[in-house]
Every structure is written in C-alpha cells, then in structure tokens.
Amino acid sequence: MSSEIGTVASEMTYGRNEWFHYALAEITSGGISLYWDLNYNAFTLEDPPFVFSVLRATELTSDTSAYTAIAENLEDTYSYIDSSIPSIGKWPHYYYMIKLETDLRTVYSPPVMLYGGLSDRQRALARGIIRRALLSPRHLQHFACILLKRKYSGTVCSCRDSITEEVLKPDCTECYGTGFVGGYYQEGSEKILIVNSPLNSIETFDKSVKIGSVTPAKMAARFSGLPPVRYNDVFVHPATNRRFYVVSSKVAAEIHGFPLIQELELQLADYKDVIYKFSLEG
C-alpha cells in the first residue's frame, strides 16, 4: 500500500504518466517556466514529428476541455515560458497541461502544478533554497551557460543502423552522434552553473599522466532549478564557446520529491568533437 501511495505521489509531483516522463513548472524571472520530457519507450519510429501545445486552466482538473491553449505548434523544444504571468506579487493559481500530437496519436500530460503541487510553506522553502543557491555564486566560481538537451526520439537520422540502432557516424552533423535529426534542442534561457574551479583554469588534459595519454578534463558543478539534467546533455559557455558533456548527475536537494539543486560532473569536449558544430540559436 505504501509503495502505491509513493508511486501516486511521484506521478503527481513529476507530472508523469504513460506518455510523459515528467512535466514540471517553476517560477522564474521571465514568468512560469514549464519543462517536459517524453517516455520514449511509449512511441514508435512512425510517431514523429512531435508537435506540442501548452494548455492552461484556473482550476485543477484532468478534463482537457477546461484548458485553453496559450501556445501551439511547438516543435523541437521541450520547454515554454508563460510570460503573461508576473514572477512577483500574488501567488498565481494556474494549472497546465502539455498536449502532444504525432502522426499516430494525440495524448496529454497530467495536470502540471507549480513546484509539483507543494503546499504554500513548501513552495516558500523551495524558492528560498533556489534563491540562496543563485545568490551564492557571488562568493564562488560560476558562469552563465546555455543548456542543450540531448534527443532520445524524433526523426531517425540516416546514419543510424535500422537493425542494431547503432549510430554509424559519430561525427554526423545531422544528428551530432545522437541518431536523431537535430541532435539536441536548446533551452530558451541561460542557466547558472556554480563550479569548484575557474573556467579558464580547466585543463584539456591531465599533466600527471604519462606522455602520449590524454585524460579529458572534468569538473564538478551545481545547478539550481529545472529542468532535470541527464547524462550526455551539454552545457555551453557562450563567451568562450567551450562545451561540456554531463557525465553524471544527481539531485542534491529536494522537497517531497521535487528537485531543487542538482550536482553534476561535466567533461570538457575535445575541440574536434562534433558538438562544436552545433549552432546556437539567437
């Protein structure tokens, strides 16, 4: 019984169902930021393209007819900022759904609540933890960066073997080694990474190893807020164009399962890596 309750609580917090791995919302400086990700095992190669709509309601309900579309025909993205909602002042009582249309089906996320439906006190604690984490970079090494989320579904690239699903051309500039056209999608807003060493001191190799051996540089970092970061996502430092692969991630702080701070291990991509050919938007 307790495991069933835990499963239901997890599904409510993360906005998880058969089709969506998560659907989350938080308040940011630009308004209410929504992030979602698909349960890729639920779809086939005939499903793409994936076309999303963001729906909003003033009451919490699973009835899709109670929601109004505020954004439609969203492709190649898994995030949206509802900038019509002020980020300060009275707490906004809005609820969201993500609608997905493919060539085979139309499905919906569960209702999405700010901070996973935490209580007023829990929301205040969550925002306080994130705010303190974002203020702490004044005393620690940090930099603004752009997050590239790796694709795990979509239009299959021609370099992917149809039988083994292996990527036959890791330096492919159509999928950037992911097997899916486009390779990554770019988050719309900059993120702050808090690191343990200055960016300009990160070596591209370890001087302690024997000559002829090369060890890619790694660094530990903290990341506050959403979205959840996965293995092989990429952070880009726009000022230097250095690009870092995520090699591990874990949630360092949470409230009732809602992730607040993530601890990451990042690896600097070799300057010949195909990820440097990925063009940033804007």
N, C-alpha and C positions, 0 to 999 in steps of 0.2 A: 504493500500500500504506500509506504513512504517513498519508494522508488518511483511509483506512478505520479505522486504529488510533485516530486522533484522534476520529473520529465515535463509535466504540465507547466511548472514554474519556469523552467528553462525555455520552453517554447514561447511563453508569454514575454519573457524578458528579451529574448533574441528575435522575436517575430518569425519563428521558424515553423515551417510546415513541409508537406511532401515536395513542394516545388522550390521553396526558398531556404537557403542555408541560414540566412539572417536578414532582418530588415530592422534597422535601428535609426534613432533620431536623437539629436542633441542640439542645444542652443549654442550658436557661435556668434561671432561679431557680425556676420552677414545676415543672420536670421536663424531659421531652423534648418539644420543640415541633416539630410537623410542619406543613408547608405544601405545598399542591399547586395546580396550575393546569391547565386543560384545553387540548388542541389543538382549538380551537373549529371549525376547518375540517373536523374529522372527524365532526361531528354535524349533524343536521338540525333544522329547527324542530319536528319531531314528537317529538324525543327528550325534552325536559323533561316533568316535573321531574327534576332531578338529585338522586339520593339516595346519600350516601356512607356507607361503613363503614370503620373503621380496623382492620386486622388486624396481629397481632404474632406473631413466632416467635423461637426461641432459636438457630436455625441459618439460615445464608444459603442460600436455595433459591428457585427460581421455582415450586415446587409449591404451589399455593394451599391444598391440603388440609393442609399443615403449619402453617398460620397459624390463630390463634384470634382471633375478633372481640372487641375491647375497647371499641368504640363503634359504634353502629349508628344508622340512620335520621337521619343528619346532613344537614340541608338548609340552603341559603342560607349556607353557610360553606365556606371552603377552608383551614381550619386546625384543629388539635386539639392539646391538651397532655396527654400521658400523665403525669399527676401521680403515678402509682404508682411511678415510677422516681425515686430521690433524685438531686438535682443535684450532690451531693458524694459523695466516697468512691470505691469501686472503679468503674472504667470499665464502664458497662453494655453487655453484649453482646446486644442485641436488634435485630431486623430487622422492618421493617414493610412492609405493602402497603396501598394505598388501593383499595377496591372501589367501583365506580360502577355503579349500577343506574338505567336510564332506561326509558321506555315501550317502547323498541325493542331494548335490548341490556343485557348485563352484561359489564363489562370491568374490567381490573385494571391498576394501575401496575406498573412493575418493582419488585423489592425495594428498599426505601429503607434506606440505611445512614447512621448518624450522620456528619455532615460529609462526605457523599458517598463514604465508604469510604477516607478518608485514612489513612495509616499512623499509628502511635502518636505518632511525633515530629511529623508534620504536624498532627495534631489538637491537640497541645500548643501548637504555634506558632500555630495558628488561634485557639484560645481565648485565648492571650496577647495577640494583636493586638486581638481584640474587647474584652478586659478593659481594656487600656490605653486604647482609644478611649472606653470608657464612663467611665473614671476622669478623663480629660482635661477633661470639662465643668466640673470644679471651678475651672478657670482660664479657661474660655471661656464665651461666652453659650450657653445651652441651655434647653430646656424639654421637659417630658413632653407627649406628644400621643397621639392616637388615629388609627390608620390606617384609612381607608376604601378598600377595593379596588373599582375600577370593574368592573361586569359587562360581559362581552362575549358572553354567551349566556344562555339561560334562556327564560322565558315572555315572548313578544313583547308589548310594550305596544301599546295601541290607537292611540297617536299616531304609530306608525311606519308609513310607507308600505309596503304589501306588495309593490310592484313595485320601487321605487327603493331601499327600505330606509332612506330618509331619515327622520330624526326631524322631524316636522312641528310639534311643540310643545316647544321647548327648555325652557320653564318648567313642564313637566308634573310634577306632584307624585306621579305613579305610578312614573315611571322616572327622574326627575331629569335628563332630557336624554340618557340613555344608549340608550333604545329597548328596554330590558328591565325588566320589572316589578321594583321594589325598588331598581334603580339601582346600589346599592353594597352590599357586605357588610362588616361591622365586625370587625376583628381583636380577639381577646379580651383582649390585654394591651396596656398602654401602651408606647409607644416613646419613645426619647430622640433628639431632633434637636439637633445641635450647629450653631449658626448664627454668622454673622460680625457680626451687629449685634443689639442688644437688641430684643426683640419689641415693646416699647412705643414704639420709635423708627421703626418701619416706616411710611412714608407711604403713603396710599392714592392719591396722585398725585405726579407729578414737578413740583416748583415751577419747574424751569428751562425747561419747555416753555411755549409761548405760551398766553395765556388762552383758554379755550374748548377746549383739547386736554387729554385725560386719559390718563395712562400708568399702568396698574396696577402696583403695587409688586411687585418681585421680590427674592428673597434667595437666597443660596447656603447650603446646609446639607450636613451629613454624617450618615449613618445607618449604624449598625453592626448586623451580623447579618442575619437573614432577616425577612420574605420579600423576594424581588426586587420592586422598586418600578417601576411602569410609568407612562408618560405618562397624565395625567388621573386618576391616583389622587389621593386627598385626605388631607391631614393636618389634624387639628382640635386646636386648643389649648383644652382644656375650660374653663380658668379665665376666658378672655375670649370664648370661642366663635368666635374667628377661624378661618377655614378657608382652606387654601392648596391650590391645584392644583399637581400636579407637571407642569412643562413640559419638563423634560429630566432624564435620569438616566444614570449610567454607573458601572461597577464601578471603584473606585479601588484596591482591594486584594483579592487572591485567592490561593489556594493550589491549584494543579493544577485550576484552573477553578472551584473552589468560592468563591462570592462572600462576602467578609468585610466590606468597607466600601463603601458606595455614596455617590457625590457627586450631589447633587440641586440643581436650580434650581426654586424654588417661587414661585408667583404668588398674592398675596392676592386672594381672590374679592371682587368687588363686593358691598356689603352687600345689594343687591337680588337677588343670584344665587339660583337655586332651591336650591343646595346647602345654604343655611341653613335650609331647611325639612325637611331630612333629620334625623330624630330619632335621637339616640344611645341605645344600649341601656345599661341599668344606671345 
